[in-house]
Each structure stands twice: as structure tokens, then as C-alpha cells.
């Protein structure tokens, strides 16, 4: 039996060589079948990984009427990163008028995320999922392909042919945009406070920062990984600004890290932007309200979520993987936290 199909009572009946009504009697503990038949049906149900609560809907081939979204990030960072709230709002907007709901779960680790996808598919709880933070060697995408579970990736490039489609924003180009701007301001010592390098978009940014340094002997760059928390961002900034030769610009992977870095600069008496320029890869109200307001890459994250939800709805109805689609355009919003390098 194909692993991508949900197991139904009809599948169990065919494998056990009995009628559908006999399977129903056996699985629900009702009289009408012998004990040997009851045990054979139960064993087949276990072999086929059938879940009792799937029966009514799966037998009729009905849709679950929900899509899934798992957040595998430290819980303490989710309440401060505006990206997730905006993305979820966009997903909900993409479901407006469809009577389709969203099932949301915060996973503690990668294994829990994988098990959640298995449970959701076996339990007929969702019709498909949106996946964020893709890795270069991603067990989640392999599992979803094995299950035959419709999925859409929010990623950094179009998916390969035949794979789950993505709604993508080019993080390599985005990084180049920031670095070219800083170079035009005269910056040659640029630090990058990143998220976890296993995330594909983070790895792409780190690669571009490294490539930037290779173009000119005067360019010096460094990437410092964190877990996206304010505490880790503050510690990384403190180390960078305590160095004998400190950077003249620091680029942060998100708004939380950037605001934490700005706080450390103030704590250490390092002036922004006179002594160090600060840029964030994420825009939000938070970085526009601090002083100085922080230069950032701006994207419409609500629209990003909406596009992902619309593509997933179409993928659920399709017999084959759909083409990937670009996400909203990125623009550089220049604010008071960046300036030309002073002699």
C-alpha cells in the first residue's frame, strides 16, 4: 500500500479478507464477529498504522478542513519576533472565505515536529502544511514527500522540479543589497550576527558575507551564530564591540537581535551610527520606534503568509507539485542607524 494514502476501513477489510461492516464491528468492540476475526482485523489495523479517529472522515474521503503550521523555535523568542505574528496573520488572510482552519503547534525540537506531521496525517487532522526555516538537508521535506502530504515551503529559492513548491525570497540577493549599501558608505569591517547556521536562509547569508570579504583585501567580515534570542544577540554584540579592532557595521538577522545590539552599544558608550552602523534583516514597529531608528530590509510578511496559504490550498487540490512562486519584493529602508564611516 502507498505510504502517501491514509488508511481506511476499506483498506483493512481488503487486507483482512472480510467485509467493511465486520471491520467496524471488530474495531468498535461490537458483537457479530468471531474472536479470531476480531484479532485478525486489529492486527491488520496495527500493521497499516490505522488510527481510530480517522475512520469516519477517511472512509468518505472527506477533507479535514484545516492546514497545519509547526513553529520549531525557542518559545521565548516567539513572543518578541513580529515576523511570526505577521506570517500567521497572512496565512489566516489566505484562508479567508474558504471555511478552512489552521492548526498551530509550537514544537520543542526537530523530532517533535516530525512526529507532529506523522500524527496529523495519520489522524486526518490537516490536509497539508506550511513549512518554514528549511535546512539544506531537511528530514521534514523527506518525510512529507514519503507521506504524500501536500506542503508549501517558505524559503530562499524555488524548489527543485517535483518537490514541494516554495514561496521564496532570495536571501543571497538581500544580503548583497545590504553589503553593497554598507560598502558605499565606506564600511570594510562588517560583522554579521546570525541565527542558527543549519537554517538555509542563514547559511545563504553567511555565504554571501564570506564572499563579500573575498573581493577586497581591506574587507573583513565575521558571522556570529545565535539562537535568535535577545540575550544571545546582546552577548554577540558585546564580544564584537570589545574586540581590539571592532567592526564599523553590524548586520543582525532579525529585529530582536538588532534592538539587543543597539542596547549593548549604548551600554558600552559606542555611538550609533557615528562609531558603528547597525542594520537588521527584519523590519518591524520595534526597530522603527527605538532611537536611533534602525535601517532594515523591509518585506510584507503578511503578504508572504497569504501567498503561502493560497499556494497550499491549490496544492491540496492538485495531483502534482505546483511551480514555486516568488514572495513579496524586498526594499532597503534607510534610517538613522547607518552613516558613512568617519576618518
N, C-alpha and C positions, 0 to 999 in steps of 0.2 A: 504494500500500500504506500502511496506517495506521502512523504512526510509533511508536505505543504497543506494537505487536506485535514480538516477537522474530523475526528472520528464521530460517526453517528450510530444510532441503534441499528440502522440497516446494515452498516459495516459489520457490527458484532454478529448480527443474525446470519449474514452470509458466511462469515468465518466459522461460526459455531454450527452451521447447518440446521438452524431452527427458524421459526417464524419470528417476525418483529414483535408480535404480542407475547410470545414466550420469553423473549429478551426483557420486555417490560416487566412481566411477572417476576422473572428471576432477579432483576436488579432492584426491584422495589419491594422484595420480600413477600410477594403475594402468592397465595396457593394457585395451583394449576399446572405446575411443572414438577418433575421429579427432582430429588436432591442431586442426583448425578448431573442432570441438565443444568440445574441452578449453579453448581460448582463450575461446570464447563463454561457457561456463559460468563461468569465472574472472572474466570481465568483469562478468557479471550479479551474481556474489557480491560483487564490489567495489562495484557500484552500490547493492546492497541492504545494504551495510555488515555482511556476514556475518563472523562470527569462527569459525575452525575448531574451537576447543574447545567451542563451544556445540552442535555438531551432535547428538551422541548424546542429550543430555537434551532439547534443544528439539524434536527430531523426535518424541519420545514425549510431549511436553507435560508432562514431569515438573517438579516444583518443585525449586528449588535447595536448599531446606532450610536457608536462612540468611537473616538480616536484616542490613542494613548500618547502621553508625553512624560518621559522619565528625566528628572534632573539629578545627575550624579555629580554634585558639588558639595563642599563642606557647608553644612546648614548655616553656619554663622555668616557666610558670605552672601547667602541668597537674599537676606533682608536688606542688604545695603546696595546691591548691584541693580541699578534701574533696568539693565538690559533684559533681565528675565521677566520683570513685570510688563515691560513693553512688548516683549515677544509673545507672552501669554495673551495679552490683550489683542494682539494682531491675530493670533490663532483663533481666538473666540470670534473676532470680526469676520474671519474667513469661513466660519461655520454659521454665520447669521442667516436665518431664514431656512435652514436645512433640517431642523429638528435633530441634528447630530450634536452630541455632547462631547466633552473632553474628560478623560480620566488622567489625573495628575498624580505622580508619585515622586518623592524625594528618596533616592537610593543612597545607602551608606557606602557602597563600594561597587566595583565593576561586576562582581559575581551576583550581587543582589539585582543589579539592572538586568543582567542576562536571565536570571530566574524569573524576574517580573515579566519579561517578554514571553517566556515559555508558559507561564501561568495564564497570562492574558489570552494567548492564542488557544491554549487547550480549553480554557474556561469560556471561550466565545465572548469575552468581555469587551474587546475592541476589534474594529475592522482593519486597523492599520496604525502606524506610529510615526511620529516625527522624531528624528534623531539629531542631537546637537553634539558639538565637540568631537567630530570624527578623528580617529587616530589613523596613522599611516598603515598600521597592521591591526585592523579592527575586528575583534571577535564578535562584536554586536552585529556588524553587517553580514558576517558569515552566517551567524545563527539565523538572522531574519531571512536570508536567502534560502537556507535549509528548510525553514518552517513554511516558506512561501507566503510570508506575512507582508502585505503591502507597506511600504515605508518611503519616507522622503527625508533626505539629509539636508540640514542647514550647514553648508560647508564653504570651502575656499576655492573650489573649481568644479567644472562639470564632471559628473560621474562617468566612468568608462561605459562603453556600449554594453547593454544587457544588465547593468547594475541598477540598484535603486536610484532614482533621479535625485538631483540636488537642486536647491535654491542657493546660489553661490554668490559670494563676494570675493574678489581677487585680493587676498591679503598680501601677496607679493607686491602688486601694484600699489596698494595702500601704503605699505611700508616705504616703498620708493618715493611716494609723494611726500611723506613726512621727512625722509632723509634729504631729498633734494631741496626742500624748503629750508631745512636747518643748514645745509651746506651753503645755500645762497646767502644766509645770514652770517657766514664765516665760521660756523662751528665745525671743528675737526675731531674733537674728543666727545663722542656721543655714547652714553650708556643706555641700555635697554633693560627695564625691569619687567620681566615677562611672567606669564602664567606657567603651568606645568609643560615641559617640552614634549610630552607624549601627545598633546593635542596638535592636530595637523596645522591649524592656523597659527599656533605659537611657533611650531618648528619652521614654518614658512617665513615668519617674521625674523626669527633668529638667523635663518639662512641669508635673508636679504641684508640684515645688519652686518653679518660677516662679509658678504660680498662687497658691501659699501666700503669697508675698511681696506679691501684689497685693491681698490682703484687708485690710491694715492698714498705714498709713504708717510705723509703727515697725518693721515686719518687714523684714529684709534677708537675702537669700539669694544664694548663688552656687554654681554647679556647675562642678567642675573635672574634665575628662575625663582618663582614664589608659588604659593597656593592661592593667590588672588586676595588674600585677607589683608586688612589694613595693617595688622601687626607685622606681617611678613614684608609688606611694602615699605613700612617705616624702617625696619631693620636693614633692608637692602639699601635704601637711600642713605641711611646713617653711615653705612660702610663706604658707600661711594663718595660721599662728601667728606669723609675723614681721611681719604687717601692723600698721599703726598702730592700727586698730580690728579686733581679731581676733574670730572667731566665738565664741559661748559654747557652741555644739554643732556637732559634725561627724558627718555620716552617711556611711558608707562602703558601696560597692556589694557588697563581699564580705568574707569573713573575713581574707583575706591583706592587703588594703588596711587593714582596721581594726587588725590587730595591728601593721602597719608604722607606722600613725599613732600608736598608743599608744606605741611605742618612741620616736618623734620627740618626743612630748610630754614623756616622761621625760628625754630628752637635753637639751631646752630648759628644763627646770625648770618646765614648765607642769603643774599638778596636775590629775589626773583623779579624781573629777569636779568638784572644787572650782572650778577655773578653766575647764575645758572638759569638756562631756559628750561621750561617744562612743557611737555606735550602729552596728551592722552589719546589712545586709540579709540576710546569711547567718549561720547558726548552725553551730557545729562544736565538736569537743572542744578545738581550739586556743584559741578565744576564751573557753571556759569555764575553761581552765587558767591563763591569764595573770592577772596581778593589777594592777589590779582586773579581775575578770571583766567581759566586755563585754555590754551589753544588745543583744539581737538579735531579728530576726524568725525564728521557728522554723517549719520545714516538714519534712515527712517526705519527703526527696528519694528515698529508696529506694522508697517507695510511688509517687512521681511517675514514676520509671522503669518500675516494674511496670505502672502503668496505661497508659503509652505503649506498652509491648510487647504487652499484651493487646489494645489497640485496633488496633495494626498487624496482629496476627495475624488479627483479624476483618476488617480492611480488605482484606487479601490475598485473602480468600475471598469478598469482596463484589463485586457487579457495579457498584456506585455508591458515591460518597463517603458515609461514615457520619457521623452527627452528632458534633460535638465534645463533650468531656466535661470537667467541672471536675477540677482536681487537688486534692491534699490541702489542708485548711484551714491558713491561716497564723495564728500566735499571736505576741504580743509577749512575749518572755521578759525581764523586767526584772532587771538585775543591778547590780553596784556601780559601773559606769562612767557612770551618769547620776544627776543630782541637780538640785534646784531651783537656779535662779540666785540667787547671793548678792548682796545690795545693794552 
